[in-house]
Amino acid sequence: MAVRLLFMICGLKFVIGKQEGFIVGGEFVNSVNNFPHVAALVMSEEDSEETLCGSSILNQKILLTAAHCLITAVNITAHAGTLDKYKGNIHRVDRVKVHKQYDDFTVANDIGLVRLKKPLSLGKTMKKVILMKKPPKVKMAEVAGWGLTNIQTGVFPRLLKYTTQKLWTHKQCKKVMKFPEVPDFRLPNGKFCGGEMNARGNYPSFGDSGSGLMVSKNIIIGIVSCSAPTISQSLMMYTDVPYYYKWIKVESRRLACS
């Protein structure tokens, strides 16, 4: 599996889940009806190796994911309505949209959209996420994804797993994400943290890239973006979806109609 696991950001190693989204620890999802908004993005990199990211269903033709999943990806297919990442309703992606100000070094504006060539048939196993400017204020959220269950063994199961994440505000996250090696580094706007500083399991890592962080089962508040293992292996940085509410609304409409 070809990977770009380590990105040097201002001299710091940031782990980006470029290849396979995964949940370390966590639990297997019993029914796709519990996470009907989830879709796997199976794609090839420019070097022709297969990679995989997560995404969330915005509507019948548009999925929401992380920008870094799409930068070098080609031949993308979306697999929805399934627990098995290689099964379900498989649709080819015919166009992508990456935020114009996405920064590959700071991972700022890590948000993107994909358009399906044919629309999804929404129902019990495939449902739209709810997008809100001001989602409910809660302390915990859920994220689901595919891939590694154990970093040491390198096992990639085919079935969907999920875990819960403690939510941190941008301000709280900013206080933690400080690096003596790069004193000028600042956590980009539109980012917040989720998880625990010293968890032994139950966290997305090396990505779960592009997967949605959910509250109240169907309200999306975040997108798995990156982590800083020099600070914490288990604390994840998420793209703040409400922060990009207007961008998502405008660009998804343009993409659907273009």
C-alpha positions as CSV (number, residue, x, y, z in Angstrom):
1,M,0.0,0.0,0.0
2,A,1.6,3.3,-1.1
3,V,1.4,5.9,1.6
4,R,2.3,9.5,2.4
5,L,2.0,8.9,6.1
6,L,4.4,11.6,7.2
7,F,4.1,15.2,6.2
8,M,6.8,17.7,7.3
9,I,5.0,20.8,8.5
10,C,7.4,23.5,9.4
11,G,9.9,20.8,10.3
12,L,7.3,18.8,12.3
13,K,6.1,15.3,11.4
14,F,2.3,15.3,11.1
15,V,0.5,12.1,10.3
16,I,-2.0,12.4,7.5
17,G,-4.3,9.4,6.9
18,K,-3.6,9.5,3.2
19,Q,-4.2,5.9,2.4
20,E,-6.6,4.0,4.6
21,G,-9.0,5.5,7.1
22,F,-9.2,3.4,10.2
23,I,-10.3,3.2,13.8
24,V,-7.8,1.9,16.3
25,G,-9.8,0.0,18.9
26,G,-13.4,0.9,18.8
27,E,-16.2,-1.4,18.0
28,F,-17.6,-3.0,14.8
29,V,-20.8,-1.5,13.5
30,N,-23.7,-4.0,13.9
31,S,-25.9,-2.5,11.1
32,V,-25.3,0.0,8.3
33,N,-28.5,1.6,9.4
34,N,-26.6,3.0,12.4
35,F,-24.2,4.9,10.1
36,P,-26.1,5.3,6.8
37,H,-24.3,8.5,5.9
38,V,-20.9,6.9,5.5
39,A,-19.3,6.2,2.2
40,A,-15.9,4.8,1.4
41,L,-13.9,6.4,-1.3
42,V,-11.7,3.8,-3.1
43,M,-9.2,5.4,-5.4
44,S,-5.8,5.3,-7.1
45,E,-2.9,7.6,-6.4
46,E,-0.8,9.1,-9.2
47,D,1.6,6.2,-8.7
48,S,-1.4,3.8,-9.4
49,E,-1.5,2.3,-5.9
50,E,-5.0,1.9,-4.4
51,T,-5.9,4.1,-1.4
52,L,-9.0,4.7,0.6
53,C,-10.7,7.6,2.5
54,G,-14.0,8.1,4.2
55,S,-16.7,10.5,3.2
56,S,-20.3,11.6,4.2
57,I,-23.4,11.8,2.0
58,L,-24.5,15.5,1.5
59,N,-27.2,14.6,-1.1
60,Q,-27.8,12.1,-3.8
61,K,-24.8,13.2,-5.9
62,I,-22.4,15.0,-3.5
63,L,-20.2,13.6,-0.8
64,L,-18.1,15.6,1.8
65,T,-14.5,14.6,2.6
66,A,-11.1,15.9,3.3
67,A,-9.1,17.9,0.7
68,H,-5.9,15.9,1.3
69,C,-7.7,12.7,0.2
70,L,-8.3,14.3,-3.3
71,I,-5.1,16.1,-4.2
72,T,-3.5,13.3,-6.1
73,A,-6.4,10.8,-6.3
74,V,-7.6,9.4,-9.6
75,N,-10.2,6.8,-10.6
76,I,-12.4,7.3,-7.5
77,T,-15.4,5.1,-6.7
78,A,-17.8,5.6,-3.8
79,H,-19.1,2.6,-1.9
80,A,-22.2,3.5,0.1
81,G,-24.9,1.6,2.1
82,T,-22.5,-1.1,3.3
83,L,-20.4,-2.3,6.2
84,D,-17.9,-3.9,3.8
85,K,-15.8,-1.3,2.2
86,Y,-15.5,-3.2,-1.1
87,K,-19.3,-3.8,-1.5
88,G,-22.5,-1.9,-1.4
89,N,-23.8,0.6,-3.9
90,I,-20.7,1.4,-6.0
91,H,-20.7,4.7,-7.9
92,R,-18.0,6.3,-10.0
93,V,-16.9,9.9,-9.1
94,D,-16.7,12.1,-12.1
95,R,-15.6,15.4,-10.5
96,V,-14.0,16.7,-7.3
97,K,-13.7,20.1,-5.6
98,V,-10.9,21.0,-3.2
99,H,-10.9,24.2,-1.2
100,K,-8.9,26.8,-3.1
101,Q,-7.0,27.7,0.1
102,Y,-6.1,24.2,1.2
103,D,-2.5,24.2,2.5
104,D,-0.7,20.9,2.2
105,F,1.8,21.9,4.9
106,T,-0.4,23.4,7.7
107,V,-3.4,21.3,6.5
108,A,-5.5,24.4,6.7
109,N,-8.9,24.3,4.9
110,D,-8.8,20.5,4.7
111,I,-12.2,20.1,3.1
112,G,-13.4,18.8,-0.3
113,L,-16.4,17.5,-2.3
114,V,-16.9,14.8,-4.8
115,R,-19.6,14.4,-7.4
116,L,-21.1,11.0,-8.3
117,K,-21.7,10.2,-12.0
118,K,-25.1,8.7,-11.0
119,P,-27.2,9.6,-8.0
120,L,-27.5,7.4,-4.9
121,S,-30.9,5.9,-4.1
122,L,-31.4,7.2,-0.6
123,G,-33.2,5.1,1.9
124,K,-32.7,3.2,5.2
125,T,-29.1,2.2,4.4
126,M,-28.1,5.5,2.7
127,K,-29.1,8.8,4.2
128,K,-27.9,12.5,4.1
129,V,-26.1,14.1,6.9
130,I,-27.6,17.2,8.5
131,L,-25.5,20.3,8.0
132,M,-26.0,23.1,10.7
133,K,-24.5,26.5,11.3
134,K,-24.9,26.0,15.0
135,P,-25.1,22.3,15.9
136,P,-26.0,21.2,19.4
137,K,-23.3,21.8,22.1
138,V,-22.3,18.4,23.3
139,K,-19.2,16.9,24.9
140,M,-18.9,13.7,22.8
141,A,-19.3,12.7,19.2
142,E,-18.9,9.5,17.1
143,V,-16.7,8.7,14.1
144,A,-16.8,5.6,11.9
145,G,-14.2,4.3,9.4
146,W,-12.5,1.4,7.8
147,G,-8.9,0.1,8.0
148,L,-6.3,-0.7,10.6
149,T,-7.5,-2.0,13.9
150,N,-4.0,-2.3,15.3
151,I,-0.9,-0.3,14.4
152,Q,1.5,-3.0,15.5
153,T,0.0,-5.8,13.4
154,G,-1.0,-3.7,10.4
155,V,-4.3,-5.6,10.0
156,F,-6.9,-3.9,7.7
157,P,-10.4,-5.4,8.3
158,R,-13.0,-4.9,5.6
159,L,-15.8,-4.0,8.0
160,L,-16.8,-0.6,9.4
161,K,-15.8,0.3,12.9
162,Y,-16.7,3.3,15.1
163,T,-15.6,5.0,18.3
164,T,-16.5,8.0,20.4
165,Q,-14.4,11.2,20.7
166,K,-14.3,13.8,23.4
167,L,-14.7,17.2,21.9
168,W,-12.2,20.1,22.3
169,T,-12.8,23.7,21.3
170,H,-10.5,25.5,18.9
171,K,-9.1,27.4,21.8
172,Q,-8.4,24.3,23.9
173,C,-6.8,22.6,20.9
174,K,-4.7,25.6,20.1
175,K,-3.2,25.5,23.6
176,V,-2.1,21.9,23.2
177,M,-0.8,22.2,19.6
178,K,2.4,24.0,20.4
179,F,5.8,23.0,19.2
180,P,9.1,24.3,20.7
181,E,10.8,23.5,17.4
182,V,8.4,25.9,15.5
183,P,7.3,28.6,17.9
184,D,5.5,30.5,15.1
185,F,3.1,27.6,14.4
186,R,-0.5,28.4,15.0
187,L,-3.5,26.0,14.7
188,P,-5.4,27.1,11.6
189,N,-8.8,28.5,11.9
190,G,-11.5,26.0,11.1
191,K,-9.9,23.2,13.2
192,F,-10.7,21.6,16.5
193,C,-9.5,18.5,18.4
194,G,-11.2,15.3,19.3
195,G,-10.2,12.4,21.5
196,E,-7.8,12.0,24.5
197,M,-4.2,13.0,24.9
198,N,-3.0,9.5,26.1
199,A,-5.6,7.0,24.9
200,R,-4.4,3.5,24.2
201,G,-7.1,2.8,21.7
202,N,-10.4,4.1,20.4
203,Y,-9.1,6.8,18.1
204,P,-8.7,7.5,14.4
205,S,-5.1,7.6,13.3
206,F,-3.1,7.8,10.1
207,G,-6.4,9.3,9.0
208,D,-9.8,7.8,8.9
209,S,-9.3,10.6,6.5
210,G,-12.4,12.4,5.3
211,S,-14.7,10.5,7.6
212,G,-17.4,12.5,9.4
213,L,-17.6,13.3,13.1
214,M,-21.2,13.1,14.1
215,V,-23.5,14.2,17.0
216,S,-27.1,13.2,17.5
217,K,-26.4,10.3,15.0
218,N,-26.9,12.4,11.8
219,I,-25.5,15.9,12.4
220,I,-22.0,16.3,11.0
221,I,-19.7,18.6,12.9
222,G,-16.2,17.6,11.8
223,I,-14.1,15.8,9.1
224,V,-11.1,13.7,10.1
225,S,-8.0,15.7,9.1
226,C,-4.7,15.0,10.8
227,S,-2.8,14.3,14.0
228,A,0.5,15.4,15.6
229,P,2.2,12.3,17.0
230,T,5.0,14.3,18.6
231,I,2.3,15.7,20.9
232,S,-0.2,12.8,21.0
233,Q,-0.8,9.7,19.0
234,S,-4.5,9.6,20.0
235,L,-5.6,13.3,19.7
236,M,-7.1,14.0,16.3
237,M,-7.5,17.3,14.5
238,Y,-10.8,17.8,12.7
239,T,-12.0,20.2,10.1
240,D,-14.7,22.3,11.6
241,V,-17.8,21.7,9.4
242,P,-20.0,24.6,10.8
243,Y,-17.0,26.9,10.1
244,Y,-17.3,26.0,6.4
245,Y,-21.1,26.0,6.3
246,K,-21.3,28.7,3.6
247,W,-18.5,27.1,1.5
248,I,-20.2,23.7,1.6
249,K,-23.6,25.1,0.6
250,V,-22.2,27.3,-2.3
251,E,-19.7,24.8,-3.7
252,S,-21.9,21.7,-3.4
253,R,-24.6,23.6,-5.4
254,R,-22.1,24.6,-8.0
255,L,-20.6,21.2,-8.3
256,A,-24.1,19.5,-8.6
257,C,-25.2,21.9,-11.3
258,S,-21.9,22.1,-13.3
